[in-house]
Amino acid sequence: MESKNIRELSAMHPADIADVLRKKEHGDRLAILAALDYEKAAQVLSELEAQGESQLLRELSSFKISKMVEMLPPDEAADILADLSSEKQKDVLRLMKKEDSLEVQELMKYPEESAGGIMTTNLLALNESFTTSRAIEALRQFAKETKEQIVYIYVVDKENRFIGILPIKNLITAPPNAKLRELVNREAVTVNPEMDQEEVAKIVSKYDLLAVPVVAEDKKLLGIITVDDVIDVIKEEDTEDIYKMAGISHEELLKGSAFKVAQYRLPWLIATLCGGIIVASLIKNFQLTLEKVIAMAFFIPVITGMGGNIGMQSSTITVRGLATGSISIDQVIKVLMKELKQALIMGTVCGVVVGAVAYWLDSNPLLGLVLMISMFAAIIVAALIGVLIPFLFEKLDIDPAIASGPFITTANDITGVLIYFLLATWLFRVFT
């Protein structure tokens, strides 16, 4: 690339440079990254998705990677090194400054999606015996050395056991000779390093925290998780849930071959296909009913489509509630009753509309009655299935996100068609 273009890119925010790189060919990406200084290149790498990042890392030398990750906070450096082969990881860690290398290795001991895996050790921890004036001086020095936003000071005892947090505002407004032990908030919320990142995100959201300390069982302060990392977790978890609905992980979709991805998706498609075959078999078994009233066939997609939509809506609300913690497994009856009330209203309105349309099209009041009752019943059953299946999956310790796939759609198609034809067969036998 031309030097002018490189200069223009260098002046851009790392996130914007990452956007440019996503649209470039692999060779151009390497050229742009090579032209940037180590710090900017490292920031760009941390902004890229796993696939784009790992492709570039394979082409870069261990020396260059080591210089880049030294410019990053330890948690971001650990994330980048996690995408390297074990052999290249060792090379990079060996080439890094000893202090930085040890910090990164400590973070890499924890599972990638745990609190320990996403925490940073870049924080200001001060002894409880410090005076306010001494703490402010330490804060000034720390602020010169870090690029992290400083929100709290973390107060510890002489053995580095966590005592509490002290907001910067409280520190600078306190008397100069006040001891930190007199100012500290000892009721601070903490997490343990083994906690799943999704649980951490829920805690940060629940208590409106800007950062949360990670504390070991022996009360030792290990690090902190900042709100920007939590935002990344929420985005990652939401993406993961969406891909689970298709029966595949984000990593498999990005890195897997077309054949491998098809292998993951096929079982879900086959499950849906089997549901369709069951529906077709049910319709065939009610052939005599169809022959009596041909117009019934016109409304099969309406019954199955409405049932599927209602079921998916109920399922999405339930799955999201379970994921965010706003709904718990103990609230199944409460959620069920709420959805049932809504389904009664929607079923009544949709039933009356479709019944009136059927009568208008075929001038058959019995067909209108069948459709009205069938639509009403199908919507209620679909809403109940949409709530119950995610709760069942949660109870069985299976991620309920996968319940939003073919399980609910297929179940609603089968029950909708069954209600429709059983009711029609019975009413036509009684009144004709």
Buried (B, 14 or more C-beta within 10 A) or exposed (E): EEEEEBEEBBEBEBEEBBBBBEEBEEEEBBEBBEBBEBBBBBBBBBBBEBBBBBBBBEEBEBEBBBBBBBBBBBBBBBBBBBBBEEEBBEBBBEBBEEEBBEBBBBBBEBEEBBBBBBBBBBBBBBBBEBBBEBBBEBBEEBBEEBEBEBBBBBBBBEEBBBBBBBBBEBBEEBEEEBBBBEBBBEEBEBBBBBBBBBBBBBBBBEEEBBBBBBBBEEBEBBBBBBBEBBEBBBEBBEEBBEBBBBBBBBEBBBBBEEEEBEEBBEEBEEBBEEBBEBBEEBBEEBEEBBEEBEBBEEBBEBBBEBBBBBBBBBBBBBBBBBBBBEBEEEBBEEBBEBBBEBBBEBBBEBBBEBBEBBBEEBEBEBBBBBBBBBBBBBBBBBBBBBBBBBBBBBEEEEBBBBBBBBBBBBBBBBBBBBBBBBBBBEBBEEEE
